[in-house]
Structure formats: structure tokens, C-alpha cells
Amino acid sequence: MRWFRTLFVALFILSAEVNSTPLIIRTGQVNKPFQVLAWGVFGFNRTSKSYDWGQDKFYKPQGFEPTTTVSADLLAALGLPAKLELGGVLPLAMKNRGDNSATGIGDLLVIGRYGLLQKGLLPIRGALSLAVSLPTGDKNSTPALGDGSTDFALGLAFNTANLPFVTGHLRGAYWLNGKSGSIKYGNMLEYMAGVDFAVLPGLTPQLALSGYNKGQSEVNGVKQPNSEESRMFLGLLLLWKPLPVLVIRPKVSVPVPGMNKGGTIADFYPGLDLWVTLP
């Protein structure tokens, strides 16, 4: 697997953490019949702090071991007749914490989408999504590559259309997370709100607010205190379209102070997405 490690090290400087799942990374526009979308989301995350529930803040405790994750979510979606779309996301990851490391496939995501508002003069486009996350990642590796549960989600995405200079985005999804052995993972609500500014032909900056709220986990039916988690990020993204079929999206996001609780967190997240549409 040396080639795999080399590939991700090479992509390190082109990386970005996924601050939301691939379910809400798409706009409200669905593919045309038999149109294919391919998307690569390259990610890097190195945790720097852990949350202290007693002090209600993030800090770096003595002996803290950061977890470094380098990842690539490979997405493909095919447009179907009747405003339908079928796609999937193959997550690849390399994780390291202390002396332990793991490399391989994460939990596969299958997504079906339906276009609610796709034509006409209405100033809005929308899509309804149904998704299932399958436990294909190794939950026993250290660090784990998957959580061992089968999860289901319902998502909505809207964006404005036919408006000059500005495009608004509003997306959200609710995840019904499953069980792995005696552990029932908390359900999760994720969201994204953003605005694009078409300042130059082929070059569009986007300002976005994204995040999620995840409920408490249960072990043998008993809720675990301080197992919930919430995140909110402010992001700046630049959409560059050098070719009609290609969009390149460098981006950076930072946690919003006072709006994050639970788990571990990084200080900031730079990155890059690649997006190809055919024909």
C-alpha cells in the first residue's frame, strides 16, 4: 500500500476537512438524464484540542495525542429520467495517532436524489435526498476507519437561480444513526447556509456557515453523559471554472468561537475540491 500513502502525502497541501457529510455538499440542482458528475474532496485534519465539559472549553491536556487524518471522498452521480439521480461516495482515509496508524476504505455512502424545482422562471432550485451509510470501514483498526453501524438520512438542498451576481444556498440533513454491538450512536442534524458572489467570469467566492449537532450515544440502552457533540464553522470558498466541465474549489474554514462542544477539534481547515461534469 505504499502507493496509497504516497498519493495522500502528495495531496496534503491540496486538502480540506469535510465539515459536513457528502450528503449536503451538493446544490439543489440535480444532473440532467445520463449526465455524470465526478467529485473529489481531499481532506486533512489534525486535532489540536480536547473539550473539557467541567470547564466548558477546549484545551490541550497533558499527554494529548493528536489524530491526523488525510482523506479523499470520491463521489460519482448519474442523472436519470424523471428528475432522479443516483450516486455514491467512496471514502478513503489514512489515520495516525501516536504509534498507531490505519489506512483503507471508510463507510460507503449511497445517495438517491429527486429534483423538486428544476425548471421554469422560479428563482429557486431544490433537491430531496435519501441516503444510507454502510459499515464498510474497519471499526477495529486503531484509529477506526468506520463506526460499524448502518445509518439512514433525509436531506434537502435549495439554491437561488436567475438572480444577478448573487446565489444563496440552504442545505440540511437529519441522520438516524444505527447500532454497533451494544453502542447506539446519537442522531445528527447537519446544516449549511452560504452566499456566492459572481464578481468575475469563471471566478466566484462563497461565504458559508456550516455545522452539525449530534445527540448522546447509548450503551446497552443507557445514555452516556458528555457524549454529544456540536460544531459550527465559518468558511470561505473560491469557485474557479477554468474549463466548462471543470470546477476547482480551494477553501478554508475555522471553528466559530463559543459554538463548539464535545470531542476534539483542529484550529483551522484549508483545502481543495475538484468537480467534473460530463457531458
N, C-alpha and C positions, 0 to 999 in steps of 0.2 A: 504493500500500500504506500510505497514511497512516493509514487506519482501523485497520489491523493494529497499527501501532506505538502508536497512541493507546490501543487496547484493553489492551495489555500494560503500558503505563505505569500505567494506571488500576488494574490488578490487582497492581501491585508490592507494596503493603502487605498483600495477601492471599495472599502467595506462599510456596512452600516448595520446597526442592530435593527431588527424589526420591532418597532414599538407597538405594533398591533399585529394580529394574525393575518395571513394572506386572505382571509375571508372578506376583510373590508379594505384591502389595498386597492381594489378596483373602483372605477367611477360607476355612475348609473347607466352608462352606455353598454349594451351587450353587442357581441360580434354579429355581423351580418351572416346569413346562411353560408356555411362552409368556409368562412373566414377563420384564420388561425392566428392566435395571439401567443407569443412566447415571451416569457419574462424571467429575468434573473435578478434576485435580490440577494446581494452579498452582504454579510453581516459580521461585525466584530463587537465583542462585549467583554470588558474586563471589570469585574465588580471591584469597588473600592471601599464600600462602607456597608455595615450591617445595622439593622434597625433595632433600637432598644425601646421596648414597649414601656418600661418603667420611666424612662426619661423623655419619651415621646420624641425621639430624634434619631437620625443616622449618625454613626460614628465608627471609627476603626478600632475595634478592641485589640488588646494584646494577643498576639498569636493568630490574628486574622489571616486566612489564606484566600487570596482572590481566585475566582474561577474565570478562566479565559475561554471564550467560545468564538470560534471562527466558523461561519456557516454560509451556505448557499441554498436558498429556496428556489427551485426550478419549477416554473409554472407554465402550463400549456392549456389553452382553452379553444374549443371548436364551436363555432356558431352553427346552430341548427334551425330548420324552419320553425315558424310559429313563435318567433322571438325567444327561442330557447338557446341555452348554451351549456355545454358540459366541459368541465375542466378538472385538473388535478394538480397537486403541489407535491413534489418530491423534495423533502428536506435532507440536506447533507450537513454534517457537522463534525468539527474536531474540538474536543473539550479537554481542558487541563486544569487540575487543581493540585498543588503541591507535587507529590511524586506520582500522582495518578493521572492517566490520560485515556481518552476514548475517542475513536474515530469510526464513523459509519452513517447509516441511514436513521433518520428520526421517524416520527409518526406521520404516515402518509395522509394527505387531506384530499378528499373528493368533493367537488362543488358543482351543484346544478344551479343555473340562474335563469330567471324569466324577466324579460323586459316589460315594465309596466307602462312607460311613456317613452316611446322611441321615435315618433314621427310627428309631423304637423308643426303648427306655429306656436304651440305651448312652450313657454320659456323654462321647461324643466324636463329632465330625463331621469328615469328611475329603474331600479332592478331589485328583484326579490331573490334571495339566495338561500339555499338549503345545503348544509354541509355535514360530512361525517369525518371524524378523525380516527384513523385505525391504528392499533398498537403495534406498529411495525418496528419501532425503535427498541433498542436493548435497554430495558429498565434496570437490569442487574449490573450494567457497567458502572464504573466509577470515574468521572461523574456519569450519571444516567443520560442516555440519548432519547428516552421516551418515558412516559409515565405508566404504561401498561394498561390504560383504560380506553374504552371506546366512547367517544364524545359526539354529541349532536348539536347543531347550531342553526339558528334562523337569523338572516341578516337583511338589511335594507341599505341601499345606496341611492342618493339623489345628487344631481348637479344641475346648475342652471344652464340654459342654452339660448342661443340667438340674442345674447346681450353683448354690447361692445365693451372691449377692454377688460372686463371682469367676469370670472367664473367662480361661483360658490359651490362648495361641497359639504354634504352632511351624510355621515355613514354611521351605522351602528350594528351590533350583533349581540345575541344572547346565547351563551353556551350552556348546555346541560351536560356537565361533566360526569363521567362514569366512575366505576369502581375498579380497583386493582387489589385483589386479595381482600384484606379487611379494611382498606382505605377507600373512602368515598370523597373524591375531590370536590371542592366548593364550586358552585356555578359562577359564571363570569359574564359581566356586561362590559363590552368594549365600544369605543366611540372615536370619531374623528370629525372635526369641523375645520374647513380650510377655505382660503380665497386665493385664486390665481389672478395675476396681473399681467395682461398681454402688452408688455411695454415695447417689444421689438419683434419683428417677424422671426419665428422659429426659436425665440428665447422668452420663457415665461417663468418668473419667480412665483413661489407659493409660500404662504404663511399658514401654518396649521397648528391646531391644538388637538392632541390625541391622548388616549389613556385607557385604563380599564379598572374595574373593581371586581375583585374575586372574593367569594364568601369563604367561611370557615370550612375546613376539611373535617371529616368524621372518621373515627377509628372504632370499628365494631358498633356503629350507631351513636357514638358519643362525640359531640362536637369538641374540637381541640382549640382551646383558648390561644389567641395570638397567632392563628394560622391564616387569617385573612390577609389580603394584600391589595393595595391601591397604587396606581401610577397615573401621573399626568405629565405630558411632555409638550414643550413648545418647540416647533420645528420650522426650519427654513429650507426650502427645496427649490432647485432650479431645473426646469424642464427645457432641455435643449434638443431640437429636432434637426440634426444635420442632413437627414435624408427623409423622404416621405414615409418610409416604412420603419424608421428607427427613432426612438426617443431615449436620450441619456439623461439620468436624473441624479446629479450629486446632491447631497443633503447633509444637514447636521441638526441634531436636536439635543435639548438639555432638559433635565427634570425641573418642574416648576416648584420653587421652594414652598414648603408647608403643605403640599398636596400629595405627598407620597408616604406610604406606611407599609411596614412589613418587609421581610426578606432582605435581600442585598441589592445594591444599586451602583451604577457607574456615574462618573461625573458628567460625561457628555458622550455623544454618539455621532461620529462622522460617517459618511457612506456614499454608496452608489447603487442605482438600479439601472438595468438595461431592458428595453422593451421593443420587441419587433412584431409587426403585424403584417400578415400575408393573406391574400393579395391586397 
